[in-house]
């Protein structure tokens, strides 16, 4: 067995290249989550080799990206008693650990370049959205800084985005009301009350540490405009949720439209927990959309970089020798 790992700031994901094992664990590194303990559980599966992508180096428990990458690498190496291979933006061959920073998109795009072909690869997770043009090969910039500049990284996700980062003001009862720039509510609250995610899919912490049920989410939405639910009613809270959803969709549509036009691409490959939002944005633009959940299964789509890096190690002509199925 080869085990693929995607170690992010909020979630650690694992998958086997045959797709039979797929798991995501909420592990907020900035809260000193027990990464070593979870990796130890994965090590009990006794993999023959481990392939790793890292995106958690930006967690503010680290003083720099270099410290973050090297700290995570050390924890992984201690956890496993088999060969461990780290994937950087240019593949398994790298010289500087900084090449590993936020390289999970590169593994996904490298696999899709082989198996899907030219497309705009879009992966919407809990926190961010990657939009990677593929024409023969991935064409994205190598760092988060440059991908942000080029519109290939959108810092908005299905669950953890603060409402104030998306929506400056909401229209409630004919009034335009600025949202408080506080961490009162997140996109998970909006999608939960709109019935677009279940309580089980609310896999991050709630901003107030309270429940992840509909009533608690409505209360948090009301607090985003310095109100209580009894003051604006359920209809007011739902209005905020709908406007948040619409704003996030507009951001996604604009980003897809710009990169599709720039690279002359008419097909989108959608993955991640926000796959349905990506498909809706692609449909709005008249772009063909390939759902990776249809091709690989919904569990794999949710954690695609972990699966992709496992597949890439398995097929590597040198590192994967003797590890084939």
C-alpha positions in Angstrom: 0.0 0.0 0.0 1.1 3.5 -0.8 -0.4 6.3 1.4 -0.9 9.8 0.1 -1.0 12.6 2.6 -2.1 16.2 2.2 -1.2 18.1 5.4 -3.0 21.4 5.5 -3.4 24.1 8.2 -6.9 23.0 9.0 -7.3 19.5 7.7 -5.0 16.5 7.2 -6.2 14.1 4.4 -5.0 10.6 3.5 -5.8 8.3 0.5 -4.5 5.2 -1.2 -4.0 5.1 -4.9 -6.7 2.5 -5.5 -9.2 4.9 -3.8 -10.3 2.3 -1.3 -8.9 4.4 1.6 -9.9 8.0 1.9 -10.1 10.1 5.1 -10.0 13.7 6.2 -9.3 14.8 9.8 -9.9 18.3 11.1 -6.5 19.3 12.6 -6.1 23.0 13.1 -2.3 23.3 13.3 -2.5 26.8 14.8 -4.2 25.2 17.8 -1.4 22.7 18.3 -3.6 19.9 17.0 -2.2 16.4 17.5 -0.7 15.8 14.1 1.8 13.2 15.3 -1.0 11.2 16.9 -3.1 11.1 13.7 -0.1 10.3 11.6 0.7 7.5 14.0 -2.8 6.1 13.3 -2.1 6.2 9.6 1.3 4.6 10.2 -0.5 1.6 11.8 -1.8 0.8 8.2 1.8 -0.2 7.5 2.2 1.5 4.1 5.1 0.5 1.9 5.8 4.1 1.1 4.2 7.5 1.8 3.8 10.5 -0.6 3.2 13.9 1.0 2.0 17.3 -0.1 2.2 20.2 2.5 -0.1 23.2 2.7 0.0 23.9 6.4 3.1 26.0 6.5 1.2 29.2 6.7 -0.4 28.3 10.1 0.6 31.1 12.5 2.1 28.7 15.0 5.1 28.8 12.6 7.3 32.0 12.4 7.9 31.4 8.6 6.9 29.2 5.8 10.3 27.5 5.9 9.9 26.7 9.6 6.4 25.4 8.9 7.5 23.1 6.0 10.5 21.7 7.9 8.5 21.2 11.1 5.8 19.2 9.3 8.4 17.2 7.4 10.0 16.2 10.7 6.8 15.1 12.2 6.0 13.0 9.1 9.4 11.4 9.0 9.2 10.4 12.7 5.7 8.9 12.2 6.5 6.4 9.5 9.0 3.5 9.2 9.0 3.4 5.4 10.3 5.6 2.6 8.6 9.1 2.7 8.6 11.2 -0.5 7.6 14.9 -0.5 6.1 16.5 -3.6 7.1 20.0 -4.5 5.7 22.4 -7.1 8.0 20.7 -9.6 7.5 17.1 -8.5 9.3 14.7 -6.2 12.7 16.1 -7.3 13.4 19.2 -5.2 16.4 20.9 -3.6 14.9 23.5 -1.2 12.2 22.7 1.3 10.4 25.9 0.3 9.6 24.2 -3.0 7.2 22.0 -1.0 5.2 25.0 0.4 1.5 24.9 -0.7 2.3 22.4 -3.5 -0.9 20.2 -3.2 -2.4 21.8 -6.3 0.6 20.8 -8.3 0.1 17.1 -7.6 -3.6 17.3 -8.5 -2.9 19.2 -11.7 0.0 16.9 -12.7 -2.4 13.9 -12.5 -5.2 15.6 -14.3 -2.9 16.7 -17.1 -2.5 13.0 -17.8 -6.0 11.8 -17.2 -8.3 14.7 -18.1 -6.2 16.8 -20.4 -6.5 20.6 -21.0 -8.9 22.2 -18.6 -9.2 24.7 -15.8 -8.7 22.6 -12.7 -10.7 24.1 -9.8 -10.4 22.8 -6.2 -12.7 24.5 -3.6 -11.9 23.4 -0.1 -12.9 24.6 3.4 -10.6 27.6 3.2 -9.3 28.4 -0.3 -10.0 27.7 -3.9 -7.3 26.8 -6.4 -7.9 27.6 -10.1 -5.1 26.0 -12.2 -4.9 26.3 -15.9 -3.7 23.1 -17.6 -2.6 23.2 -21.3 -0.5 20.2 -21.8 1.0 20.9 -18.4 0.0 23.0 -15.4 0.6 26.7 -16.1 0.2 28.1 -12.6 2.7 30.2 -10.6 4.8 28.2 -8.1 4.0 30.2 -4.9 0.8 31.2 -3.1 2.0 34.9 -3.3 2.2 34.8 -7.1 -0.9 32.6 -7.5 -2.9 35.2 -5.5 -1.5 37.9 -7.7 -2.5 36.0 -10.9 -6.0 35.0 -9.7 -5.0 31.3 -9.5 -5.6 31.2 -5.7 -8.8 32.7 -4.3 -8.8 32.9 -0.5 -12.4 31.9 0.0 -13.8 28.4 0.8 -17.0 26.6 1.5 -16.7 26.5 5.3 -14.1 28.7 7.0 -14.4 32.1 5.3 -15.5 34.9 7.6 -18.6 36.7 6.3 -17.1 40.1 6.5 -14.3 39.0 4.1 -17.0 38.4 1.5 -19.8 40.8 2.1 -19.2 44.4 3.1 -22.9 45.0 3.7 -26.2 43.2 3.6 -29.7 44.4 2.6 -32.1 43.7 5.4 -35.7 45.2 5.4 -34.7 47.8 2.9 -31.7 48.9 4.8 -28.1 48.5 3.8 -26.2 47.3 6.9 -22.5 46.9 7.1 -21.3 43.5 8.5 -19.2 43.8 11.6 -15.5 43.0 10.9 -15.5 40.4 13.6 -15.3 36.6 13.5 -19.0 36.2 14.2 -20.1 33.8 11.4 -18.5 31.9 8.6 -19.6 30.5 5.2 -20.4 27.1 6.8 -23.2 28.9 8.7 -24.7 30.3 5.5 -24.6 27.0 3.6 -26.0 25.1 6.6 -29.0 27.3 7.0 -29.6 27.2 3.3 -29.6 23.4 3.4 -26.6 23.1 1.1 -24.4 21.3 3.7 -25.4 19.0 6.5 -24.4 19.3 10.1 -21.9 16.4 9.4 -20.3 18.5 6.6 -19.7 21.4 9.1 -16.3 19.9 9.9 -14.5 23.0 11.2 -15.0 24.9 14.5 -17.9 27.2 14.9 -16.8 30.8 15.5 -18.4 31.0 18.9 -17.6 27.4 19.8 -21.3 26.6 20.0 -23.4 24.2 18.1 -23.3 23.3 14.4 -27.1 23.0 14.1 -29.4 25.3 12.1 -30.5 27.4 15.1 -27.0 28.1 16.3 -26.0 29.0 12.7 -28.9 31.4 12.4 -27.9 33.1 15.7 -24.3 33.6 14.4 -25.6 35.1 11.1 -27.7 37.6 13.0 -24.7 38.5 15.2 -22.7 39.4 12.0 -24.8 42.6 11.8 -24.7 43.2 15.6 -28.1 41.7 16.1 -29.9 38.8 17.8 -32.1 36.4 15.9 -35.2 37.7 17.7 -34.4 41.2 16.4 -34.1 40.4 12.7 -36.0 37.1 12.6 -35.2 33.9 10.7 -36.0 35.7 7.4 -33.3 38.4 8.1 -30.7 35.7 8.9 -31.6 33.8 5.8 -31.3 37.0 3.7 -27.7 37.4 5.0 -27.0 33.8 4.1 -28.3 34.1 0.5 -26.3 37.3 -0.1 -23.2 35.7 1.2 -23.7 32.7 -1.1 -24.4 35.0 -4.1 -21.3 37.1 -3.4 -19.0 34.0 -3.1 -20.5 32.7 -6.4 -19.8 36.0 -8.1 -16.2 35.9 -7.0 -15.9 32.4 -8.3 -17.6 33.2 -11.6 -15.3 36.2 -12.2 -12.2 34.2 -11.4 -13.1 31.3 -13.7 -14.1 33.7 -16.5 -10.9 35.6 -16.4 -8.6 32.5 -16.4 -10.7 30.6 -19.0 -10.5 33.6 -21.3 -6.8 34.2 -20.7 -5.8 30.6 -21.4 -8.5 29.9 -24.0 -10.0 27.0 -22.0 -13.6 25.8 -22.3 -13.6 22.9 -19.8 -13.5 22.9 -16.0 -12.4 20.0 -13.8 -14.1 20.5 -10.4 -13.2 18.9 -7.2 -13.2 19.5 -3.4 -16.0 19.9 -0.9 -17.2 22.9 -3.0 -17.4 20.9 -6.2 -21.1 21.8 -6.6 -20.4 25.5 -6.4 -17.7 25.2 -9.0 -20.1 23.3 -11.3 -22.7 26.0 -10.9 -20.2 28.7 -11.7 -19.0 26.8 -14.8 -22.6 26.3 -15.9 -23.3 30.0 -15.6 -20.4 30.7 -17.9 -21.4 28.0 -20.4 -18.2 26.0 -19.7 -18.1 22.2 -19.8 -17.6 20.8 -16.3 -16.1 17.4 -15.4 -16.9 16.5 -11.8 -14.1 14.5 -10.3 -16.6 12.8 -8.0 -18.1 11.2 -11.1 -14.7 10.0 -12.3 -13.1 9.0 -9.0 -15.9 9.0 -6.4 -17.1 11.6 -3.9 -14.7 10.6 -1.1 -11.7 11.0 -3.4 -13.0 14.3 -4.8 -13.1 15.8 -1.3 -9.4 14.9 -0.7 -8.1 14.8 -4.2 -4.5 16.1 -3.6 -3.8 13.2 -1.2 -5.1 10.7 -3.8 -3.2 12.4 -6.6 0.2 12.4 -4.9 -0.3 8.7 -4.0 -1.0 7.9 -7.7 2.0 10.0 -8.8 4.3 8.0 -6.5 2.9 4.7 -7.6 3.6 5.5 -11.3 7.0 7.2 -10.8 9.4 5.2 -13.0 12.1 5.4 -10.3 10.5 6.0 -6.9 7.5 3.8 -7.6 9.5 0.8 -8.9 8.2 -2.3 -7.1 5.3 -0.4 -5.6 2.9 -0.9 -8.5 -0.5 -2.5 -7.9 
